[in-house]
Structures are given as C-alpha cells and as structure tokens.
Amino acid sequence: MTDCQAIHQLIRSSFQIYKHDPVTASALHETRLSIALRLSQEEEAFVCMKENRIVGCVFFRHNEKTCSFFRLSVDPSYQGQGISKLLLQCVEKEALHRQCLEVTCETREVNIPFYCKQGYEEVSFNNHSSLYVFKKALNMSKKTWQCA
C-alpha cells in the first residue's frame, strides 16, 4: 500500500504509448486511490525493483480455477530486459501455488507476439473492451518456477 504512488506513476508512464489509440487504455484512468482500493480488496500485485525503485508491476486476482492478471507495466527505460517475463512467471507460480488451472489476461493486438512466446493462446476478442483474451493452461506438476 505504501507503494501506490510509485505504482501509479509506473502505470501511467508504461501505458502512455496507448494515449492516442482509438480505444483508450483504462490504465491511464488509474489514480493512487484506485490502486490502493484494488490492493485493499481482492487484488494483489507483484513488483520488480531495480536501483531501489519500482520498475515493473502486475496486478492479479484469482478464483478457484483461474488467475487473471492485468496492468502488466514496465518502466519504458527498463523495457526489453525481461521484466515482463519475470513478472508473468511470478503470477504463474502464485497461480500454481493456489492450485489454479489457468492464467488469463486481456491485451492489445500489438502485444500478441509477446504472449504467444510465453505460451499463451488467444481464446476470444472482447468487443466491450476491444481487447484480445488470452489464456495459458498450467501444468500442476511444474512446481519449480524461478521468481526473483
């Protein structure tokens, strides 16, 4: 909760590239308060720290069988260093720990190659959000993920 301001700034800088897209990124409407509310309710987050600052984060929530993640954000000056992949691995490890069968997300078309490379498959298109829905089935026997 004490990191809400830093997370807010990170999300804003990370999602700025979508500022002029026809479908506005809802992440750009986040506030420090909305992030605090997310974390005080059913959502959790992983953050990646470098040089004593938050440079990546991802929010997630789960039910009995599915873990959904969103707001995967990496500081633009740290992109391309594997932080998104590391954060996804952390979400997947946590989902396995909680015995979820799959991990899901929604994403823009530009991010499809990244998710496919991580083993996610497109399952549908959400007309309401104009985002693609992806999922990854989890192998319950794979319990040795590396999370820094």
MDAnalysis code that builds the backbone (N, CA, C; Angstrom):
import MDAnalysis as mda
import numpy as np

u = mda.Universe.empty(444, n_residues=148, atom_resindex=np.repeat(np.arange(148), 3), trajectory=True)
u.add_TopologyAttr("name", ["N", "CA", "C"] * 148)
u.add_TopologyAttr("resid", np.arange(1, 149))
u.add_TopologyAttr("resname", ["MET", "THR", "ASP", "CYS", "GLN", "ALA", "ILE", "HIS", "GLN", "LEU", "ILE", "ARG", "SER", "SER", "PHE", "GLN", "ILE", "TYR", "LYS", "HIS", "ASP", "PRO", "VAL", "THR", "ALA", "SER", "ALA", "LEU", "HIS", "GLU", "THR", "ARG", "LEU", "SER", "ILE", "ALA", "LEU", "ARG", "LEU", "SER", "GLN", "GLU", "GLU", "GLU", "ALA", "PHE", "VAL", "CYS", "MET", "LYS", "GLU", "ASN", "ARG", "ILE", "VAL", "GLY", "CYS", "VAL", "PHE", "PHE", "ARG", "HIS", "ASN", "GLU", "LYS", "THR", "CYS", "SER", "PHE", "PHE", "ARG", "LEU", "SER", "VAL", "ASP", "PRO", "SER", "TYR", "GLN", "GLY", "GLN", "GLY", "ILE", "SER", "LYS", "LEU", "LEU", "LEU", "GLN", "CYS", "VAL", "GLU", "LYS", "GLU", "ALA", "LEU", "HIS", "ARG", "GLN", "CYS", "LEU", "GLU", "VAL", "THR", "CYS", "GLU", "THR", "ARG", "GLU", "VAL", "ASN", "ILE", "PRO", "PHE", "TYR", "CYS", "LYS", "GLN", "GLY", "TYR", "GLU", "GLU", "VAL", "SER", "PHE", "ASN", "ASN", "HIS", "SER", "SER", "LEU", "TYR", "VAL", "PHE", "LYS", "LYS", "ALA", "LEU", "ASN", "MET", "SER", "LYS", "LYS", "THR", "TRP", "GLN", "CYS", "ALA"])
u.atoms.positions = np.array([
    [0.819, -1.194, 0.000],
    [0.000, 0.000, 0.000],
    [0.866, 1.262, 0.000],
    [2.024, 1.181, 0.625],
    [2.883, 2.361, 0.691],
    [3.493, 2.688, -0.672],
    [3.405, 1.762, -1.608],
    [3.991, 1.972, -2.927],
    [2.982, 2.456, -3.969],
    [1.780, 2.818, -3.560],
    [0.728, 3.179, -4.519],
    [1.126, 4.342, -5.425],
    [1.798, 5.355, -4.888],
    [2.205, 6.490, -5.715],
    [3.215, 6.046, -6.778],
    [4.191, 5.259, -6.385],
    [5.203, 4.788, -7.342],
    [4.567, 3.877, -8.396],
    [3.645, 3.027, -7.979],
    [2.957, 2.138, -8.920],
    [2.104, 2.958, -9.874],
    [1.424, 3.961, -9.358],
    [0.608, 4.841, -10.200],
    [1.468, 5.507, -11.278],
    [2.589, 6.056, -10.898],
    [3.486, 6.708, -11.861],
    [4.000, 5.708, -12.888],
    [4.324, 4.509, -12.436],
    [4.808, 3.469, -13.342],
    [3.744, 3.097, -14.380],
    [2.518, 2.877, -13.924],
    [1.433, 2.517, -14.841],
    [1.211, 3.626, -15.851],
    [1.180, 4.865, -15.399],
    [0.963, 5.990, -16.327],
    [2.063, 6.068, -17.378],
    [3.310, 5.938, -16.960],
    [4.406, 6.038, -17.940],
    [4.419, 4.838, -18.883],
    [4.073, 3.677, -18.371],
    [4.076, 2.460, -19.183],
    [2.956, 2.470, -20.225],
    [1.787, 2.973, -19.866],
    [0.633, 2.942, -20.765],
    [0.495, 4.204, -21.616],
    [1.410, 5.157, -21.488],
    [1.357, 6.382, -22.293],
    [1.370, 6.097, -23.788],
    [1.990, 5.001, -24.198],
    [2.062, 4.692, -25.629],
    [0.680, 4.457, -26.232],
    [-0.317, 4.201, -25.395],
    [-1.679, 3.963, -25.881],
    [-2.568, 5.202, -25.752],
    [-1.978, 6.318, -25.381],
    [-2.749, 7.533, -25.110],
    [-3.602, 7.965, -26.303],
    [-3.101, 7.805, -27.504],
    [-3.820, 8.280, -28.685],
    [-4.468, 7.154, -29.477],
    [-4.486, 5.951, -28.920],
    [-5.167, 4.838, -29.593],
    [-6.667, 5.115, -29.645],
    [-7.345, 4.563, -30.654],
    [-8.797, 4.737, -30.730],
    [-9.520, 4.227, -29.473],
    [-9.002, 3.158, -28.880],
    [-9.558, 2.638, -27.635],
    [-8.593, 3.041, -26.522],
    [-9.005, 3.975, -25.702],
    [-8.158, 4.489, -24.634],
    [-7.847, 3.392, -23.624],
    [-6.614, 3.348, -23.177],
    [-6.220, 2.382, -22.147],
    [-6.844, 2.788, -20.819],
    [-7.640, 1.901, -20.241],
    [-8.269, 2.203, -18.956],
    [-7.218, 2.423, -17.871],
    [-6.036, 1.880, -18.061],
    [-4.959, 2.058, -17.079],
    [-4.602, 3.533, -16.906],
    [-4.815, 4.329, -17.956],
    [-4.493, 5.756, -17.862],
    [-5.470, 6.508, -16.957],
    [-6.560, 5.861, -16.583],
    [-7.533, 6.483, -15.678],
    [-7.311, 6.077, -14.222],
    [-6.306, 5.244, -13.982],
    [-5.990, 4.843, -12.608],
    [-5.528, 6.054, -11.809],
    [-5.789, 6.007, -10.526],
    [-5.296, 7.020, -9.600],
    [-4.596, 6.298, -8.447],
    [-3.917, 7.053, -7.638],
    [-3.287, 6.453, -6.465],
    [-4.349, 5.797, -5.586],
    [-5.496, 6.447, -5.474],
    [-6.586, 5.916, -4.668],
    [-7.171, 4.645, -5.278],
    [-7.373, 4.615, -6.591],
    [-7.939, 3.415, -7.212],
    [-6.990, 2.225, -7.070],
    [-5.704, 2.487, -7.109],
    [-4.721, 1.417, -6.908],
    [-4.787, 0.923, -5.461],
    [-4.877, 1.836, -4.519],
    [-4.994, 1.451, -3.107],
    [-6.260, 0.626, -2.880],
    [-7.360, 1.014, -3.525],
    [-8.603, 0.258, -3.393],
    [-8.467, -1.142, -3.978],
    [-7.824, -1.246, -5.134],
    [-7.596, -2.563, -5.742],
    [-6.865, -3.480, -4.758],
    [-5.810, -2.948, -4.167],
    [-4.962, -3.756, -3.290],
    [-5.614, -4.039, -1.943],
    [-6.584, -3.234, -1.556],
    [-7.252, -3.479, -0.276],
    [-8.419, -4.446, -0.422],
    [-8.772, -4.765, -1.653],
    [-9.883, -5.686, -1.882],
    [-9.342, -7.042, -2.307],
    [-9.745, -7.562, -3.433],
    [-9.387, -8.919, -3.833],
    [-8.148, -9.002, -4.720],
    [-7.540, -7.903, -5.042],
    [-6.408, -7.929, -5.953],
    [-5.087, -7.861, -5.211],
    [-4.091, -8.434, -5.859],
    [-2.735, -8.413, -5.332],
    [-1.815, -7.936, -6.441],
    [-0.561, -7.701, -6.121],
    [0.382, -7.242, -7.134],
    [1.775, -7.762, -6.821],
    [2.535, -7.969, -7.882],
    [3.967, -8.204, -7.777],
    [4.651, -6.970, -8.342],
    [5.764, -6.604, -7.756],
    [6.562, -5.505, -8.285],
    [7.980, -5.988, -8.519],
    [8.650, -5.330, -9.436],
    [10.058, -5.600, -9.710],
    [10.830, -4.348, -9.326],
    [11.841, -4.534, -8.488],
    [12.651, -3.412, -8.015],
    [14.026, -3.447, -8.669],
    [14.480, -2.294, -9.097],
    [15.850, -2.116, -9.569],
    [16.306, -0.747, -9.092],
    [17.516, -0.698, -8.631],
    [18.088, 0.565, -8.171],
    [17.169, 1.260, -7.165],
    [16.607, 0.485, -6.249],
    [15.747, 0.987, -5.173],
    [14.473, 1.676, -5.642],
    [13.988, 1.291, -6.819],
    [12.716, 1.840, -7.275],
    [11.920, 0.780, -8.017],
    [10.620, 0.964, -8.044],
    [9.740, 0.030, -8.739],
    [9.827, 0.306, -10.234],
    [10.234, -0.716, -10.991],
    [10.363, -0.557, -12.442],
    [9.403, -1.466, -13.200],
    [8.688, -2.319, -12.475],
    [7.703, -3.187, -13.107],
    [6.664, -3.617, -12.098],
    [5.447, -3.876, -12.578],
    [4.410, -4.394, -11.692],
    [3.349, -5.115, -12.511],
    [2.611, -5.956, -11.831],
    [1.474, -6.647, -12.429],
    [0.452, -6.904, -11.320],
    [-0.793, -6.647, -11.624],
    [-1.889, -6.935, -10.701],
    [-2.497, -8.276, -11.079],
    [-3.046, -8.970, -10.090],
    [-3.711, -10.238, -10.383],
    [-4.763, -10.531, -9.323],
    [-5.692, -11.388, -9.703],
    [-6.698, -11.909, -8.776],
    [-7.005, -13.329, -9.222],
    [-7.569, -14.101, -8.311],
    [-7.850, -15.486, -8.665],
    [-9.168, -15.922, -8.057],
    [-9.736, -16.943, -8.688],
    [-10.871, -17.634, -8.094],
    [-10.435, -19.080, -7.941],
    [-11.342, -19.998, -7.835],
    [-10.966, -21.388, -7.571],
    [-10.089, -21.995, -8.664],
    [-10.321, -21.646, -9.924],
    [-9.615, -22.319, -11.012],
    [-8.797, -21.404, -11.913],
    [-9.043, -20.101, -11.856],
    [-8.413, -19.184, -12.800],
    [-7.745, -18.025, -12.074],
    [-6.582, -17.668, -12.557],
    [-5.879, -16.475, -12.099],
    [-5.855, -15.503, -13.281],
    [-6.332, -14.298, -13.078],
    [-6.330, -13.279, -14.124],
    [-5.358, -12.174, -13.735],
    [-4.569, -11.733, -14.705],
    [-3.649, -10.631, -14.429],
    [-3.925, -9.466, -15.367],
    [-3.476, -8.289, -14.952],
    [-3.728, -7.075, -15.723],
    [-2.772, -5.987, -15.261],
    [-2.757, -4.912, -15.996],
    [-1.888, -3.769, -15.703],
    [-0.413, -4.173, -15.649],
    [-0.023, -5.136, -16.487],
    [1.389, -5.502, -16.581],
    [2.127, -4.275, -17.113],
    [2.987, -3.712, -16.288],
    [3.631, -2.437, -16.594],
    [5.123, -2.516, -16.326],
    [5.890, -1.965, -17.259],
    [7.343, -1.861, -17.080],
    [7.760, -0.446, -17.467],
    [8.560, 0.162, -16.621],
    [9.085, 1.494, -16.904],
    [9.698, 1.476, -18.305],
    [9.344, 2.436, -19.163],
    [9.865, 2.429, -20.532],
    [11.386, 2.347, -20.628],
    [12.100, 2.918, -19.678],
    [13.570, 2.866, -19.743],
    [14.126, 1.498, -19.341],
    [13.277, 0.591, -18.850],
    [13.702, -0.758, -18.470],
    [13.090, -1.835, -19.356],
    [12.327, -1.436, -20.357],
    [11.704, -2.423, -21.235],
    [12.762, -3.143, -22.057],
    [12.460, -4.381, -22.419],
    [13.393, -5.187, -23.199],
    [14.420, -5.919, -22.353],
    [14.255, -5.913, -21.036],
    [15.210, -6.560, -20.139],
    [14.639, -7.807, -19.468],
    [13.479, -8.272, -19.927],
    [12.897, -9.496, -19.374],
    [12.041, -9.306, -18.144],
    [11.727, -8.074, -17.797],
    [10.947, -7.812, -16.581],
    [9.522, -8.316, -16.736],
    [8.907, -8.086, -17.879],
    [7.541, -8.585, -18.092],
    [7.501, -10.096, -17.975],
    [8.463, -10.759, -18.562],
    [8.527, -12.224, -18.495],
    [8.678, -12.691, -17.045],
    [9.523, -12.033, -16.290],
    [9.728, -12.375, -14.880],
    [8.436, -12.183, -14.079],
    [7.750, -11.069, -14.312],
    [6.501, -10.811, -13.594],
    [5.444, -11.854, -13.942],
    [5.378, -12.251, -15.212],
    [4.444, -13.314, -15.612],
    [4.782, -14.623, -14.916],
    [6.050, -14.948, -14.831],
    [6.456, -16.177, -14.145],
    [6.030, -16.141, -12.676],
    [6.118, -14.983, -12.061],
    [5.692, -14.853, -10.660],
    [4.192, -15.083, -10.527],
    [3.416, -14.523, -11.447],
    [1.965, -14.730, -11.421],
    [1.652, -16.205, -11.624],
    [2.315, -16.842, -12.582],
    [2.068, -18.254, -12.850],
    [2.460, -19.132, -11.667],
    [3.561, -18.813, -11.028],
    [3.983, -19.571, -9.846],
    [2.953, -19.430, -8.730],
    [2.458, -18.222, -8.515],
    [1.454, -17.993, -7.484],
    [0.158, -18.719, -7.838],
    [-0.219, -18.704, -9.108],
    [-1.427, -19.411, -9.546],
    [-1.290, -20.910, -9.295],
    [-0.138, -21.467, -9.577],
    [0.110, -22.884, -9.288],
    [0.008, -23.163, -7.793],
    [0.593, -22.278, -7.016],
    [0.552, -22.429, -5.557],
    [-0.892, -22.460, -5.049],
    [-1.747, -21.678, -5.687],
    [-3.156, -21.610, -5.289],
    [-4.016, -22.624, -6.044],
    [-3.356, -23.500, -6.766],
    [-3.990, -24.606, -7.496],
    [-4.953, -24.148, -8.582],
    [-4.655, -23.016, -9.209],
    [-5.420, -22.569, -10.371],
    [-5.038, -23.432, -11.570],
    [-5.972, -23.608, -12.474],
    [-5.737, -24.429, -13.657],
    [-5.270, -23.619, -14.851],
    [-5.520, -22.304, -14.826],
    [-5.117, -21.468, -15.959],
    [-4.904, -20.024, -15.518],
    [-4.197, -19.309, -16.385],
    [-3.951, -17.887, -16.190],
    [-4.519, -17.177, -17.411],
    [-5.217, -16.064, -17.186],
    [-5.830, -15.328, -18.291],
    [-5.452, -13.849, -18.235],
    [-5.587, -13.206, -19.402],
    [-5.383, -11.759, -19.487],
    [-6.095, -11.232, -20.727],
    [-6.220, -9.929, -20.784],
    [-6.684, -9.249, -21.984],
    [-5.561, -8.339, -22.439],
    [-5.383, -8.217, -23.762],
    [-4.287, -7.414, -24.269],
    [-4.626, -6.799, -25.610],
    [-3.828, -5.846, -25.988],
    [-3.956, -5.202, -27.300],
    [-3.244, -6.049, -28.353],
    [-3.627, -5.822, -29.581],
    [-3.064, -6.596, -30.691],
    [-1.538, -6.519, -30.750],
    [-0.981, -5.377, -30.433],
    [0.464, -5.185, -30.508],
    [1.226, -6.123, -29.566],
    [0.573, -6.582, -28.493],
    [1.237, -7.435, -27.504],
    [1.064, -8.928, -27.756],
    [0.303, -9.290, -28.776],
    [0.027, -10.698, -29.046],
    [1.306, -11.532, -29.214],
    [2.306, -11.083, -29.987],
    [3.521, -11.909, -30.136],
    [4.205, -12.216, -28.801],
    [4.233, -11.246, -27.889],
    [4.854, -11.472, -26.584],
    [4.134, -12.588, -25.829],
    [2.817, -12.517, -25.755],
    [2.072, -13.527, -25.007],
    [2.154, -14.900, -25.660],
    [2.141, -14.948, -26.973],
    [2.292, -16.237, -27.661],
    [3.649, -16.848, -27.332],
    [4.674, -16.031, -27.286],
    [6.023, -16.518, -26.956],
    [6.091, -17.072, -25.532],
    [5.234, -16.577, -24.647],
    [5.205, -17.043, -23.259],
    [4.281, -18.237, -23.063],
    [3.699, -18.735, -24.161],
    [2.859, -19.922, -24.078],
    [1.375, -19.650, -23.930],
    [0.961, -18.417, -24.123],
    [-0.452, -18.061, -24.040],
    [-1.109, -18.245, -25.401],
    [-2.408, -18.552, -25.376],
    [-3.173, -18.749, -26.602],
    [-4.370, -17.807, -26.619],
    [-4.657, -17.275, -27.797],
    [-5.827, -16.413, -27.945],
    [-7.083, -17.264, -27.866],
    [-8.042, -16.826, -27.062],
    [-9.289, -17.573, -26.939],
    [-10.494, -16.793, -27.464],
    [-10.413, -15.468, -27.468],
    [-11.539, -14.692, -27.975],
    [-11.143, -13.220, -28.097],
    [-12.097, -12.450, -28.582],
    [-11.953, -10.999, -28.646],
    [-13.091, -10.407, -27.830],
    [-12.762, -9.520, -26.903],
    [-13.761, -8.887, -26.051],
    [-14.247, -7.618, -26.746],
    [-15.446, -7.657, -27.314],
    [-15.992, -6.496, -28.027],
    [-16.180, -5.296, -27.113],
    [-16.483, -5.536, -25.861],
    [-16.705, -4.437, -24.913],
    [-15.411, -3.644, -24.663],
    [-14.309, -4.349, -24.428],
    [-13.039, -3.674, -24.131],
    [-12.167, -3.494, -25.369],
    [-12.530, -4.138, -26.475],
    [-11.720, -4.137, -27.709],
    [-10.327, -4.715, -27.474],
    [-10.260, -5.718, -26.604],
    [-9.002, -6.384, -26.294],
    [-9.117, -7.870, -26.596],
    [-7.979, -8.484, -26.850],
    [-7.914, -9.918, -27.097],
    [-7.771, -10.651, -25.769],
    [-8.481, -11.755, -25.625],
    [-8.437, -12.556, -24.408],
    [-7.471, -13.717, -24.649],
    [-6.522, -13.871, -23.735],
    [-5.522, -14.934, -23.826],
    [-5.558, -15.779, -22.563],
    [-5.165, -17.039, -22.706],
    [-5.054, -17.890, -21.528],
    [-3.883, -18.847, -21.701],
    [-3.450, -19.350, -20.561],
    [-2.386, -20.346, -20.525],
    [-2.788, -21.403, -19.516],
    [-2.847, -22.645, -19.974],
    [-3.130, -23.756, -19.061],
    [-1.877, -24.019, -18.241],
    [-2.068, -24.265, -16.962],
    [-0.934, -24.514, -16.071],
    [-0.740, -26.006, -15.866],
    [0.502, -26.406, -15.827],
    [0.868, -27.787, -15.573],
    [1.114, -27.927, -14.082],
    [0.209, -28.589, -13.397],
    [0.298, -28.688, -11.936],
    [1.539, -29.430, -11.452],
    [2.180, -30.200, -12.328],
    [3.387, -30.914, -11.900],
    [4.623, -30.024, -11.985],
    [4.499, -28.859, -12.592],
    [5.632, -27.957, -12.764],
    [5.666, -26.976, -11.591],
    [6.372, -27.318, -10.547],
    [6.374, -26.515, -9.321],
    [7.695, -25.791, -9.074],
    [8.603, -25.791, -10.019],
    [9.928, -25.214, -9.775],
    [10.156, -23.991, -10.629],
    [9.319, -22.972, -10.501],
    [9.492, -21.726, -11.224],
    [10.540, -20.871, -10.502],
    [11.226, -20.057, -11.232],
    [12.221, -19.180, -10.641],
    [11.651, -17.770, -10.574],
    [11.479, -17.269, -9.411],
    [10.947, -15.920, -9.204],
    [11.956, -15.142, -8.363],
    [12.476, -14.071, -8.908],
    [13.476, -13.298, -8.166],
    [12.831, -12.372, -7.176],
])
